[in-house]
Amino acid sequence: MSSANVEPPRGFGPRRGWRAPKGGAGRPGRKARAVPPDPLYEAVTKMVESAPDTIGDSITWLFALTPDETRRLADIDLPAPGSPIALAGLAAAGRRLLADAREAVAKAEDATENANRQRARDAQRAQARVERADERARRHERKALAEQGERQRLSGELERSRAHATAIDAEREHLRRQLANLRAQPERRDDEPTTDDAQVAGLLARVAALEQQQEQRSLLVEHLTDRCEQTEAEAARLLASARNLRRLALEAGASEVDLVDPEDQAPLDAGALPAVRTVSEAVELAAAHAEHLIYTERAFETARTAPYSEPQKLLRDLVALDRVAAAWAVEGGVGRPMRDIAVEQQLDWADDVSDAARGQHPHEYSFTHDGRTLWAGPHVRVANGRGLQRVCRIYMALVKGGEADLAGLPRGIYVGPVGRHLSDSTSG
């Protein structure tokens, strides 16, 4: 058979003369090369297989949205799956979620900025308190030195007065002895000359001089008394003027002015304090200027919802209570009940609440500070009228500083609920 009659190979079979490699079975027997899986393809495949029915559910499932984000997504009119505008709907939903995210970030930044401003204000207030405390310490030191000098001057004056009084007593005794001697002498005739007439005349002149000195001293005492009364009236007028100027400065926004003069221990007048319109404003202002009272977060929370209608009186009682806290802060106590000190500050003080009230309403009487649980007990009755707007209380916890369950809390009076009357047997 000639090669001219051989048909050329057709198709895709093996070439003539081709031999499969050893150990294999030709093309069908080749092992398939391992192709690495595509993570994106697998993720999309799984998403398609397990995705919910609607586009909103798909977005919620895909991005693991929170319930709030899911509710906001439900407000968007999304197309049905497979709709020609499905892509546009997805883009709209993405823009909406992005806007919400930006808004959340802006709110978080605002909250952080507000917190930073609050911390800066607290730091400034603390710095101002430290400066005021230093100034008061220097003032007290100067006053102590002045008082020491005044005591020394008065001591010298007292010694001189005692010496003068001793000399006057000695002279009076001498005059009495001379008069007694004259009276003891025998009677003489009128025509007999005597030298005692001159002595008697001298004694009478001395007595007249002493009487004149005493009259002058009486006039001087009356004059000094009038001057003291005038000085006291002038001091009272200047003190009232200083209180008014302090009130005006605080109402104008001055931050370096004390709410009250620390050295002014006179009874507090509500009219001399800055005007406040709400219970919350009264608590905020009193807390900003408190030197000894410690205000807990519960005080601010309850003050925001308190309906009491006379916050000016509450402010007065909070400032007076700070004076009571100054007495409580003394280690070892002041040697008398806190009620007496509170009454001196014109506060309607109650030593405690009943155990039954605390047991029946623990959520009302308990509050926290620095992670420690405190219980409201002593309280001040600011107002006892009828109705929510005419009743007000200031509840406190008195910490001695050595309680085992309050380890870490320093000694002080901690202000708790302010405003409403807490539940007890009288409130039903």
C-alpha positions as CSV (number, residue, x, y, z in Angstrom):
1,M,0.0,0.0,0.0
2,S,1.5,3.3,-1.1
3,S,1.8,6.3,1.0
4,A,-0.3,8.2,-1.6
5,N,-3.3,6.2,-0.6
6,V,-3.0,7.0,3.2
7,E,-5.6,9.4,4.5
8,P,-4.2,12.3,6.5
9,P,-5.1,12.3,10.2
10,R,-8.3,14.0,11.1
11,G,-9.8,15.4,14.4
12,F,-7.9,16.0,17.6
13,G,-6.5,12.6,18.2
14,P,-2.9,11.8,18.9
15,R,-0.4,12.5,16.2
16,R,1.1,9.6,14.4
17,G,4.1,8.4,16.1
18,W,3.1,10.1,19.4
19,R,3.6,8.1,22.6
20,A,2.2,8.8,26.0
21,P,4.7,9.5,28.7
22,K,5.6,6.7,31.0
23,G,3.5,6.3,34.0
24,G,0.5,8.0,32.5
25,A,-2.4,7.1,30.4
26,G,-2.2,9.9,27.9
27,R,-4.3,13.1,28.0
28,P,-7.3,11.5,29.7
29,G,-5.1,10.1,32.4
30,R,-3.4,13.4,33.3
31,K,-4.0,14.7,36.8
32,A,-5.9,18.0,37.0
33,R,-3.8,20.8,38.3
34,A,-4.9,22.2,41.7
35,V,-6.5,25.6,41.2
36,P,-6.6,27.8,44.4
37,P,-10.2,28.8,45.5
38,D,-11.3,32.4,45.0
39,P,-12.4,33.8,48.4
40,L,-14.4,36.6,46.8
41,Y,-16.2,34.1,44.5
42,E,-17.0,31.8,47.4
43,A,-18.2,34.7,49.6
44,V,-20.5,36.0,46.9
45,T,-21.7,32.5,46.1
46,K,-22.6,31.9,49.8
47,M,-24.1,35.3,50.0
48,V,-26.3,34.6,47.0
49,E,-27.3,31.2,48.3
50,S,-28.1,32.3,51.9
51,A,-29.2,35.9,51.3
52,P,-32.7,37.0,52.4
53,D,-35.4,37.7,50.0
54,T,-35.5,41.5,50.0
55,I,-32.7,44.0,49.3
56,G,-33.1,45.6,52.8
57,D,-32.7,42.2,54.5
58,S,-29.7,41.6,52.3
59,I,-28.1,44.8,53.3
60,T,-28.8,44.2,57.0
61,W,-27.4,40.7,56.7
62,L,-24.4,41.7,54.7
63,F,-23.2,44.7,56.8
64,A,-24.4,43.3,60.2
65,L,-26.5,46.4,60.9
66,T,-27.6,47.3,64.4
67,P,-31.3,47.5,65.2
68,D,-31.2,51.3,65.0
69,E,-29.5,51.2,61.7
70,T,-32.0,48.6,60.4
71,R,-34.9,50.9,61.4
72,R,-33.3,53.8,59.6
73,L,-32.8,51.6,56.6
74,A,-36.5,50.6,56.6
75,D,-37.4,54.3,56.0
76,I,-35.8,54.1,52.5
77,D,-38.0,52.9,49.7
78,L,-35.8,50.1,48.3
79,P,-36.7,48.3,45.0
80,A,-37.4,44.6,44.9
81,P,-34.6,42.1,44.1
82,G,-34.0,41.8,40.4
83,S,-35.5,45.2,39.6
84,P,-33.7,47.3,37.0
85,I,-33.2,50.1,39.6
86,A,-31.9,47.7,42.3
87,L,-28.4,49.1,41.9
88,A,-29.6,52.7,42.3
89,G,-31.5,51.6,45.5
90,L,-28.4,50.0,46.9
91,A,-26.5,53.2,46.2
92,A,-29.2,55.3,47.9
93,A,-29.1,52.9,50.9
94,G,-25.3,53.2,51.1
95,R,-25.5,57.0,51.0
96,R,-28.1,56.9,53.7
97,L,-26.0,54.6,55.9
98,L,-22.9,56.7,55.2
99,A,-24.7,59.9,56.2
100,D,-25.9,58.2,59.4
101,A,-22.4,57.1,60.1
102,R,-21.1,60.6,59.6
103,E,-23.8,62.0,61.8
104,A,-22.9,59.5,64.5
105,V,-19.3,60.4,64.2
106,A,-20.2,64.1,64.5
107,K,-22.3,63.5,67.5
108,A,-19.5,61.5,69.1
109,E,-17.0,64.3,68.3
110,D,-19.4,66.9,69.8
111,A,-19.9,64.7,72.9
112,T,-16.1,64.4,73.3
113,E,-15.7,68.1,72.8
114,N,-18.3,68.8,75.4
115,A,-16.7,66.4,77.8
116,N,-13.3,68.1,77.2
117,R,-14.9,71.5,77.8
118,Q,-16.6,70.2,80.9
119,R,-13.3,68.8,82.2
120,A,-11.5,72.1,81.3
121,R,-14.2,74.0,83.3
122,D,-13.9,71.6,86.2
123,A,-10.1,72.1,86.1
124,Q,-10.5,75.9,86.0
125,R,-13.0,75.7,88.9
126,A,-10.6,73.5,90.9
127,Q,-7.7,75.9,90.1
128,A,-9.9,78.8,91.2
129,R,-10.8,77.0,94.4
130,V,-7.1,76.3,95.1
131,E,-6.3,80.0,94.4
132,R,-9.1,81.2,96.6
133,A,-8.0,78.8,99.4
134,D,-4.5,80.1,99.1
135,E,-5.7,83.7,99.3
136,R,-7.9,82.9,102.3
137,A,-4.9,81.2,104.0
138,R,-2.8,84.3,103.4
139,R,-5.6,86.5,104.6
140,H,-6.0,84.4,107.7
141,E,-2.3,84.6,108.3
142,R,-2.3,88.4,108.0
143,K,-5.3,88.5,110.2
144,A,-3.7,86.3,112.8
145,L,-0.6,88.5,112.8
146,A,-2.7,91.6,113.1
147,E,-4.7,90.0,115.9
148,Q,-1.5,89.0,117.7
149,G,-0.2,92.6,117.5
150,E,-3.6,93.9,118.7
151,R,-3.6,91.4,121.6
152,Q,-0.1,92.6,122.6
153,R,-1.2,96.2,122.4
154,L,-4.3,95.5,124.5
155,S,-2.2,93.5,127.0
156,G,0.1,96.5,127.4
157,E,-2.9,98.8,127.7
158,L,-4.4,96.5,130.3
159,E,-1.3,96.4,132.3
160,R,-1.1,100.2,132.3
161,S,-4.7,100.4,133.3
162,R,-4.2,98.0,136.2
163,A,-1.1,100.0,137.3
164,H,-3.2,103.2,137.1
165,A,-6.0,101.6,139.0
166,T,-3.6,100.4,141.7
167,A,-2.1,103.9,142.0
168,I,-5.6,105.4,142.3
169,D,-6.5,102.8,145.0
170,A,-3.4,103.6,146.9
171,E,-4.1,107.3,146.7
172,R,-7.6,106.8,147.8
173,E,-6.5,104.8,150.8
174,H,-4.0,107.5,151.7
175,L,-6.7,110.2,151.5
176,R,-8.9,108.1,153.7
177,R,-6.2,107.7,156.3
178,Q,-5.5,111.4,156.3
179,L,-9.2,112.2,156.7
180,A,-9.4,109.7,159.6
181,N,-6.4,111.3,161.3
182,L,-8.0,114.8,161.0
183,R,-11.2,113.6,162.4
184,A,-9.4,112.0,165.3
185,Q,-7.7,115.2,166.4
186,P,-9.3,117.1,169.4
187,E,-11.5,120.0,168.7
188,R,-9.8,123.4,168.6
189,R,-11.0,126.9,169.3
190,D,-12.0,129.0,166.3
191,D,-9.3,131.6,167.2
192,E,-6.5,129.0,167.2
193,P,-4.5,128.9,164.0
194,T,-3.9,125.4,162.4
195,T,-2.1,124.0,159.5
196,D,-4.7,121.3,158.8
197,D,-6.9,123.8,156.9
198,A,-4.4,123.7,154.1
199,Q,-4.4,119.9,154.0
200,V,-8.1,119.7,154.0
201,A,-8.2,122.3,151.2
202,G,-5.7,120.2,149.2
203,L,-7.7,117.0,149.8
204,L,-10.9,118.7,148.6
205,A,-9.1,120.0,145.5
206,R,-7.8,116.5,144.8
207,V,-11.2,115.0,145.2
208,A,-12.6,117.6,142.9
209,A,-9.9,116.9,140.3
210,L,-10.7,113.2,140.5
211,E,-14.4,113.8,140.0
212,Q,-13.6,116.0,137.0
213,Q,-11.4,113.3,135.5
214,Q,-14.1,110.7,136.1
215,E,-16.7,112.9,134.3
216,Q,-14.3,113.4,131.4
217,R,-13.8,109.7,131.2
218,S,-17.6,109.1,131.2
219,L,-17.9,111.6,128.3
220,L,-15.1,109.8,126.5
221,V,-16.8,106.4,127.0
222,E,-20.0,107.8,125.6
223,H,-18.2,109.3,122.6
224,L,-16.4,106.0,122.0
225,T,-19.7,104.1,122.3
226,D,-21.3,106.3,119.7
227,R,-18.3,105.9,117.4
228,C,-18.5,102.1,117.8
229,E,-22.2,102.1,116.9
230,Q,-21.5,104.3,113.9
231,T,-18.6,102.0,112.8
232,E,-20.8,98.9,113.2
233,A,-23.6,100.5,111.1
234,E,-21.0,101.5,108.4
235,A,-19.6,97.9,108.5
236,A,-23.1,96.5,108.0
237,R,-23.8,98.9,105.1
238,L,-20.5,98.0,103.5
239,L,-21.1,94.2,104.0
240,A,-24.6,94.5,102.4
241,S,-23.0,96.5,99.5
242,A,-20.3,93.8,99.1
243,R,-23.0,91.1,99.0
244,N,-24.9,93.0,96.3
245,L,-21.8,93.6,94.2
246,R,-20.9,89.9,94.5
247,R,-24.4,88.9,93.4
248,L,-24.3,91.2,90.4
249,A,-20.9,90.0,89.4
250,L,-22.0,86.4,89.5
251,E,-25.1,87.1,87.5
252,A,-22.9,88.9,85.0
253,G,-20.9,85.7,84.5
254,A,-17.8,86.3,86.6
255,S,-16.2,83.0,87.5
256,E,-13.6,84.2,89.9
257,V,-16.1,85.6,92.5
258,D,-17.1,83.6,95.5
259,L,-20.8,82.8,96.0
260,V,-20.5,84.1,99.5
261,D,-17.6,85.7,101.4
262,P,-15.9,82.8,103.3
263,E,-15.2,85.1,106.2
264,D,-18.8,86.4,106.4
265,Q,-20.5,84.1,109.0
266,A,-23.7,86.2,109.2
267,P,-27.0,84.5,108.5
268,L,-27.5,84.0,104.8
269,D,-30.1,85.9,102.9
270,A,-31.6,84.4,99.8
271,G,-32.0,87.8,98.2
272,A,-28.2,88.4,98.4
273,L,-27.5,85.4,96.3
274,P,-27.7,85.3,92.4
275,A,-31.1,84.7,91.0
276,V,-31.8,81.1,89.8
277,R,-34.9,80.0,87.9
278,T,-34.9,76.2,88.4
279,V,-33.8,73.6,90.9
280,S,-31.2,72.4,88.4
281,E,-29.7,75.9,88.2
282,A,-29.6,76.2,92.0
283,V,-27.8,72.8,92.3
284,E,-25.3,73.6,89.5
285,L,-24.4,77.0,91.0
286,A,-24.1,75.7,94.5
287,A,-22.0,72.8,93.4
288,A,-19.7,75.0,91.4
289,H,-18.9,77.1,94.5
290,A,-19.0,74.4,97.2
291,E,-16.0,74.2,99.4
292,H,-16.9,71.2,101.5
293,L,-20.1,69.6,100.2
294,I,-19.7,66.7,97.8
295,Y,-22.4,66.5,95.1
296,T,-23.1,63.1,93.6
297,E,-24.5,62.5,90.1
298,R,-27.8,61.6,91.7
299,A,-28.1,65.2,93.0
300,F,-27.9,66.6,89.4
301,E,-30.2,63.9,88.0
302,T,-33.0,64.5,90.5
303,A,-32.6,68.2,90.3
304,R,-33.3,68.2,86.5
305,T,-36.9,66.8,87.1
306,A,-37.7,68.5,90.4
307,P,-40.9,70.6,90.2
308,Y,-40.2,72.8,93.2
309,S,-41.1,76.4,92.5
310,E,-38.8,78.4,94.8
311,P,-35.3,77.5,93.8
312,Q,-33.9,80.6,95.4
313,K,-34.6,79.3,98.9
314,L,-33.1,75.9,97.9
315,L,-29.9,77.8,96.8
316,R,-29.7,79.5,100.2
317,D,-30.1,76.2,102.1
318,L,-27.4,74.6,99.9
319,V,-25.0,77.4,100.7
320,A,-25.8,77.2,104.4
321,L,-25.4,73.4,104.2
322,D,-21.8,73.9,102.9
323,R,-21.0,75.6,106.2
324,V,-22.4,72.6,108.1
325,A,-20.2,70.4,105.9
326,A,-17.2,72.5,106.9
327,A,-17.9,71.5,110.6
328,W,-18.4,67.9,109.7
329,A,-15.1,67.8,107.8
330,V,-13.1,68.4,111.1
331,E,-11.5,65.1,112.0
332,G,-12.8,63.8,115.3
333,G,-15.9,66.0,115.1
334,V,-16.8,69.4,116.6
335,G,-18.0,68.1,120.0
336,R,-21.7,68.7,119.4
337,P,-24.5,67.4,117.3
338,M,-24.8,68.3,113.7
339,R,-28.4,69.3,114.3
340,D,-27.2,72.2,116.5
341,I,-24.9,73.5,113.8
342,A,-27.6,73.2,111.2
343,V,-30.1,75.1,113.4
344,E,-27.5,77.9,113.8
345,Q,-27.6,78.1,109.9
346,Q,-31.4,78.3,110.0
347,L,-31.8,74.9,108.4
348,D,-34.7,72.5,109.1
349,W,-32.6,69.5,109.8
350,A,-33.7,65.9,110.2
351,D,-31.2,63.3,111.6
352,D,-32.4,60.3,109.6
353,V,-35.2,58.5,107.8
354,S,-37.0,55.4,109.0
355,D,-35.5,51.9,108.3
356,A,-38.9,50.9,107.0
357,A,-38.8,53.6,104.3
358,R,-35.3,52.5,103.2
359,G,-36.3,48.9,103.2
360,Q,-39.5,49.4,101.2
361,H,-38.0,51.8,98.6
362,P,-34.3,51.0,98.3
363,H,-34.1,52.2,94.8
364,E,-35.0,55.7,95.9
365,Y,-32.8,56.0,99.0
366,S,-29.6,54.5,97.5
367,F,-27.2,56.3,95.3
368,T,-23.5,55.9,94.3
369,H,-20.3,57.8,94.2
370,D,-17.0,56.5,92.8
371,G,-18.6,53.1,92.7
372,R,-19.6,53.0,96.3
373,T,-23.2,52.7,97.4
374,L,-24.5,55.3,99.8
375,W,-27.8,55.5,101.6
376,A,-29.8,58.7,102.1
377,G,-30.4,59.4,105.7
378,P,-30.0,62.9,107.2
379,H,-31.9,65.5,105.2
380,V,-32.9,69.2,105.1
381,R,-36.6,70.1,104.8
382,V,-36.4,73.1,102.5
383,A,-40.2,73.4,102.1
384,N,-43.2,71.6,103.6
385,G,-46.1,73.0,101.5
386,R,-48.9,71.1,99.8
387,G,-48.3,69.8,96.3
388,L,-45.2,68.8,94.4
389,Q,-44.3,72.4,93.6
390,R,-44.2,73.4,97.3
391,V,-42.2,70.5,98.7
392,C,-38.4,70.2,98.6
393,R,-35.8,68.0,100.4
394,I,-32.0,67.7,100.3
395,Y,-31.0,64.1,101.2
396,M,-27.4,63.3,102.3
397,A,-25.1,60.7,103.5
398,L,-22.6,61.5,106.2
399,V,-19.3,59.5,105.6
400,K,-16.9,59.3,108.5
401,G,-14.0,58.1,106.3
402,G,-13.4,54.8,108.1
403,E,-16.3,52.6,107.0
404,A,-15.2,49.2,105.7
405,D,-17.8,49.1,102.9
406,L,-16.9,52.6,101.8
407,A,-13.2,52.1,101.6
408,G,-11.6,55.0,99.6
409,L,-14.3,57.6,100.2
410,P,-13.0,60.5,102.2
411,R,-14.8,62.0,105.2
412,G,-17.5,64.4,104.1
413,I,-21.2,65.1,103.5
414,Y,-22.4,63.6,100.1
415,V,-25.5,65.2,98.6
416,G,-27.9,62.6,97.1
417,P,-31.5,63.2,95.9
418,V,-32.6,66.8,95.7
419,G,-36.1,68.0,95.1
420,R,-38.9,65.6,95.5
421,H,-39.9,64.0,98.9
422,L,-38.8,60.4,98.8
423,S,-41.5,57.8,99.5
424,D,-42.2,57.0,103.1
425,S,-45.2,56.4,105.4
426,T,-46.2,60.1,105.2
427,S,-46.2,60.1,101.4
428,G,-48.1,56.8,101.0
